[in-house]
Amino acid sequence: MVGNLLARYTWVVDTLRHYGRISRGEFNKRWAASSYGNGEPMPRRTFYNYRQNISELFGIEIAFDRRTNEYFIEEMDANGGDGSLTDWLLNSAAMSGVLSDAKAVSHRVFVEEVPSARDNLAPILDALNQNLAIRFTYNPYTRSRPTPGVELEPYLLKLFRQRWYVAGLNVSENRLKTYALDRMTGIELTGRRFEMPADFDPQEYFRHSFGIVVDASEPRLVTLRTDPKQAKYLRALPLHPSQSEMIHDRFSDFSYKILLTEDFITELMALGPAVKVISPPELRTLLTARLRETLAQYD
């Protein structure tokens, strides 16, 4: 089955990542002991095919060091990425493999329903690869009518909370904007090529954002205080890549360098009394005002 094959590829990559460097003999021992090996080593031809397919599917190169007779994963994301896309592909492949073998219990497996962007992802990736502007109709939740003829020079894609977004230059407005793929229809490549600005860094654009909101303000140093129970949750699922923790006897302080955007404030509201904002003062003021507005709904 395809799903099972993807799961095998993921096992190979995870094993090499875990051990760093591993001999063929040691690899075969691990494979034989796994649920995929059935007590047998991996045939040499199979290993060669897996290496080729892993390279094509995930862009991960499994190299061989003749001096030590060991296999290892070459430095990934040489194009400047942080590895997040590769990890996402591996996780998706692993999940696909597991679920494809669970059809017998599909009536007992439930997944979150999220807006689909499958139809829009491929043309936007084509536009990114070729530096081509796109044109589409946009139907945001904040407007009653769709906006036709939006022309965008796409700079980057981002996945956030299981939704895909594209950010780039809105040609008519001459400013950077972000669009949800599931709210876009009639996407077409215009054929007009563009050049990415030399001073635009895709890695930096969302660096200080909680999600997909970017504004002109400066990021602030935010400190949140939590009890030990909530601290475990934040350690497992950080709110932001800049997260750091100072552990105390009865609480933990988590610090972030982040923009005080609307989506971040909404996230803090959702955490409720489990989290207390220590600084900065303006964030405390914003949250206090928001809480009072919420309470006023029940007066």
C-alpha positions as CSV (number, residue, x, y, z in Angstrom):
1,M,0.0,0.0,0.0
2,V,1.1,3.5,-0.8
3,G,0.4,4.7,2.8
4,N,2.5,1.9,4.2
5,L,5.4,2.8,1.8
6,L,5.3,6.4,3.0
7,A,5.4,5.3,6.6
8,R,8.5,3.2,5.7
9,Y,10.2,6.2,4.2
10,T,9.5,8.2,7.3
11,W,11.0,5.4,9.5
12,V,14.2,5.5,7.5
13,V,14.5,9.2,7.8
14,D,13.7,9.3,11.5
15,T,16.2,6.5,12.2
16,L,19.0,8.3,10.4
17,R,18.1,11.6,12.1
18,H,18.2,9.9,15.5
19,Y,21.5,8.2,15.1
20,G,23.2,10.8,13.0
21,R,25.5,8.3,11.3
22,I,24.8,4.6,11.1
23,S,26.5,1.6,9.4
24,R,24.6,-0.7,7.1
25,G,24.8,-3.5,9.6
26,E,23.4,-1.4,12.4
27,F,20.7,-0.1,10.2
28,N,19.6,-3.6,9.2
29,K,19.4,-4.6,12.9
30,R,17.1,-1.7,13.6
31,W,15.0,-2.4,10.5
32,A,14.7,-6.1,11.4
33,A,13.6,-5.2,14.9
34,S,11.0,-2.7,13.6
35,S,7.4,-3.5,12.7
36,Y,8.3,-3.2,9.0
37,G,11.2,-5.7,8.9
38,N,9.6,-8.9,10.1
39,G,12.9,-9.9,11.6
40,E,14.7,-9.6,8.2
41,P,17.3,-7.1,7.0
42,M,16.4,-4.7,4.3
43,P,17.5,-5.9,0.8
44,R,20.2,-3.8,-0.7
45,R,18.1,-3.0,-3.8
46,T,15.2,-1.9,-1.6
47,F,17.5,0.4,0.4
48,Y,18.7,1.9,-2.8
49,N,15.2,2.5,-4.1
50,Y,14.1,4.0,-0.8
51,R,17.1,6.4,-0.9
52,Q,16.0,7.6,-4.4
53,N,12.4,8.0,-3.5
54,I,13.1,9.8,-0.3
55,S,15.2,12.3,-2.3
56,E,12.5,12.9,-4.8
57,L,9.6,13.1,-2.4
58,F,11.2,15.0,0.5
59,G,14.3,16.6,-0.9
60,I,16.4,14.7,1.7
61,E,19.7,13.2,0.5
62,I,21.0,10.1,2.3
63,A,24.7,10.1,1.8
64,F,27.4,7.4,2.3
65,D,30.8,8.1,4.0
66,R,33.3,5.6,2.5
67,R,35.8,6.4,5.1
68,T,33.6,5.2,8.0
69,N,31.2,3.0,6.0
70,E,28.3,4.9,7.5
71,Y,25.1,6.5,6.1
72,F,23.9,9.9,7.1
73,I,21.5,12.7,6.1
74,E,23.2,15.5,4.3
75,E,22.5,19.1,5.4
76,M,18.9,19.8,4.5
77,D,17.2,22.9,3.3
78,A,20.3,24.4,1.7
79,N,18.0,26.9,0.0
80,G,17.8,28.8,3.3
81,G,14.7,27.1,4.8
82,D,14.5,26.1,8.5
83,G,13.4,22.6,7.8
84,S,9.7,23.2,8.7
85,L,8.4,22.2,5.3
86,T,10.4,19.0,5.3
87,D,9.1,18.1,8.7
88,W,5.6,18.9,7.6
89,L,5.9,16.6,4.6
90,L,7.3,13.8,6.7
91,N,4.6,14.2,9.3
92,S,1.9,14.2,6.6
93,A,3.4,11.1,5.0
94,A,3.6,9.3,8.3
95,M,0.0,10.2,9.2
96,S,-1.1,9.2,5.7
97,G,0.6,5.8,6.2
98,V,-1.0,5.2,9.5
99,L,-4.5,6.2,8.5
100,S,-4.5,4.4,5.2
101,D,-4.1,1.1,7.2
102,A,-7.0,2.0,9.5
103,K,-9.9,1.9,7.0
104,A,-11.5,-0.9,9.0
105,V,-12.0,1.5,11.9
106,S,-12.6,4.6,9.8
107,H,-16.1,5.0,11.5
108,R,-14.2,5.5,14.8
109,V,-11.6,7.9,13.6
110,F,-12.5,11.6,13.5
111,V,-10.6,14.5,12.0
112,E,-11.0,18.2,12.3
113,E,-13.0,19.8,9.4
114,V,-11.0,22.7,8.0
115,P,-11.5,24.8,4.8
116,S,-9.8,23.0,1.8
117,A,-7.2,24.8,-0.3
118,R,-6.1,21.8,-2.3
119,D,-7.3,23.2,-5.6
120,N,-5.5,26.5,-5.1
121,L,-2.2,25.3,-3.8
122,A,-0.9,23.9,-7.1
123,P,-1.3,27.0,-9.2
124,I,0.2,29.2,-6.5
125,L,3.2,26.9,-6.1
126,D,3.6,27.2,-9.9
127,A,3.6,31.0,-9.6
128,L,6.1,30.9,-6.8
129,N,8.4,28.6,-8.8
130,Q,8.3,30.8,-11.9
131,N,7.9,34.2,-10.2
132,L,4.6,34.8,-12.0
133,A,1.9,37.2,-10.9
134,I,-1.5,35.7,-10.3
135,R,-5.1,37.1,-10.5
136,F,-8.0,35.9,-8.5
137,T,-11.3,36.8,-6.9
138,Y,-11.2,37.1,-3.1
139,N,-14.1,36.6,-0.7
140,P,-13.0,37.5,2.8
141,Y,-15.2,36.9,5.9
142,T,-15.1,40.6,6.6
143,R,-17.0,41.6,3.4
144,S,-20.4,40.9,2.1
145,R,-19.2,40.9,-1.6
146,P,-16.2,39.3,-3.2
147,T,-13.4,41.4,-4.6
148,P,-12.7,40.4,-8.3
149,G,-9.5,41.0,-10.2
150,V,-7.0,41.0,-7.4
151,E,-3.5,40.9,-8.9
152,L,-0.7,39.6,-6.6
153,E,3.0,38.9,-6.9
154,P,3.3,35.9,-4.6
155,Y,6.3,35.9,-2.3
156,L,5.7,33.1,0.1
157,L,3.2,30.5,1.4
158,K,2.5,29.8,5.0
159,L,0.5,27.1,6.8
160,F,-1.1,28.2,10.0
161,R,-3.8,26.3,12.0
162,Q,-4.3,24.0,9.1
163,R,-5.0,26.8,6.7
164,W,-2.8,27.9,3.8
165,Y,-2.0,31.6,3.2
166,V,-0.1,33.4,0.4
167,A,1.7,36.7,1.1
168,G,2.9,39.0,-1.6
169,L,2.6,42.4,-3.3
170,N,-0.9,43.6,-4.1
171,V,-0.2,45.3,-7.4
172,S,-3.0,47.8,-7.4
173,E,-2.5,48.8,-3.7
174,N,1.4,48.6,-4.0
175,R,1.6,47.0,-0.5
176,L,2.2,43.6,1.0
177,K,-0.9,41.6,1.9
178,T,-1.8,38.1,3.0
179,Y,-4.7,36.0,1.6
180,A,-6.3,32.7,2.7
181,L,-6.2,30.2,-0.1
182,D,-9.6,28.8,0.8
183,R,-11.2,32.2,0.2
184,M,-9.7,32.6,-3.3
185,T,-11.5,31.5,-6.5
186,G,-10.7,31.7,-10.2
187,I,-6.9,31.7,-9.7
188,E,-5.0,32.3,-13.0
189,L,-1.4,32.9,-13.8
190,T,-1.1,36.2,-15.6
191,G,2.1,35.4,-17.5
192,R,3.8,38.5,-16.1
193,R,7.1,37.8,-14.4
194,F,8.3,39.8,-11.4
195,E,11.4,40.0,-9.4
196,M,11.5,39.5,-5.6
197,P,12.7,42.7,-3.9
198,A,16.3,42.3,-2.9
199,D,15.5,43.5,0.7
200,F,12.6,41.0,1.2
201,D,13.5,38.0,3.3
202,P,10.7,35.3,3.4
203,Q,12.3,33.9,6.6
204,E,12.0,37.3,8.4
205,Y,8.5,38.4,7.2
206,F,6.5,36.4,9.7
207,R,9.3,36.0,12.3
208,H,7.6,38.2,14.9
209,S,4.0,37.4,14.1
210,F,1.9,35.0,16.1
211,G,0.1,33.8,13.0
212,I,-0.3,35.5,9.7
213,V,-0.9,39.1,10.8
214,V,1.9,41.6,10.1
215,D,1.8,45.3,10.9
216,A,4.2,48.2,11.0
217,S,4.7,48.2,14.8
218,E,7.8,47.0,16.5
219,P,7.8,43.6,18.2
220,R,7.5,43.7,22.0
221,L,9.0,41.6,24.8
222,V,6.0,39.8,26.3
223,T,6.1,37.9,29.5
224,L,3.3,35.5,30.5
225,R,3.0,33.8,33.9
226,T,1.4,30.3,34.2
227,D,0.8,27.7,36.8
228,P,2.8,24.4,36.5
229,K,0.0,22.6,34.7
230,Q,-0.3,25.2,31.9
231,A,3.5,25.4,31.7
232,K,3.6,21.8,30.6
233,Y,1.2,22.6,27.8
234,L,3.2,25.6,26.6
235,R,6.4,23.6,26.7
236,A,4.8,21.0,24.4
237,L,3.1,23.5,22.1
238,P,5.0,26.9,22.2
239,L,3.0,29.9,21.3
240,H,5.8,31.3,19.2
241,P,9.3,30.2,18.1
242,S,10.9,32.9,20.3
243,Q,9.5,31.3,23.5
244,S,11.8,31.0,26.5
245,E,11.0,29.9,30.0
246,M,12.0,30.9,33.5
247,I,10.9,28.2,36.0
248,H,10.0,29.2,39.6
249,D,8.8,27.1,42.5
250,R,5.0,27.7,41.9
251,F,4.9,29.2,38.5
252,S,6.7,29.7,35.2
253,D,7.3,32.9,33.2
254,F,7.3,32.5,29.4
255,S,8.9,35.3,27.4
256,Y,8.3,36.1,23.7
257,K,9.5,38.7,21.2
258,I,6.3,39.2,19.3
259,L,4.0,41.7,17.6
260,L,0.9,42.7,19.6
261,T,-1.5,41.8,16.8
262,E,-5.2,41.0,17.0
263,D,-4.8,37.3,16.5
264,F,-2.2,37.1,19.4
265,I,-4.6,39.0,21.7
266,T,-7.4,36.6,20.8
267,E,-5.1,33.6,21.5
268,L,-4.3,35.0,25.0
269,M,-8.1,35.6,25.6
270,A,-8.7,31.9,24.7
271,L,-6.2,30.8,27.4
272,G,-8.3,32.4,30.0
273,P,-7.2,32.5,33.7
274,A,-4.5,29.9,33.1
275,V,-2.2,32.7,31.8
276,K,-1.5,36.1,33.3
277,V,0.2,38.9,31.3
278,I,3.1,40.4,33.3
279,S,4.4,42.7,30.6
280,P,4.3,45.0,28.7
281,P,1.7,47.3,30.4
282,E,-0.1,48.2,27.1
283,L,-0.9,44.5,26.5
284,R,-2.3,44.2,30.0
285,T,-4.4,47.3,29.2
286,L,-5.7,45.8,26.0
287,L,-6.6,42.5,27.6
288,T,-8.3,44.3,30.5
289,A,-10.4,46.3,28.1
290,R,-11.3,43.3,26.0
291,L,-12.4,41.3,29.1
292,R,-14.6,44.2,30.3
293,E,-16.2,44.3,26.8
294,T,-16.8,40.6,27.1
295,L,-18.4,40.8,30.5
296,A,-20.6,43.7,29.3
297,Q,-22.2,41.3,26.9
298,Y,-23.7,39.5,29.9
299,D,-25.0,42.5,31.9
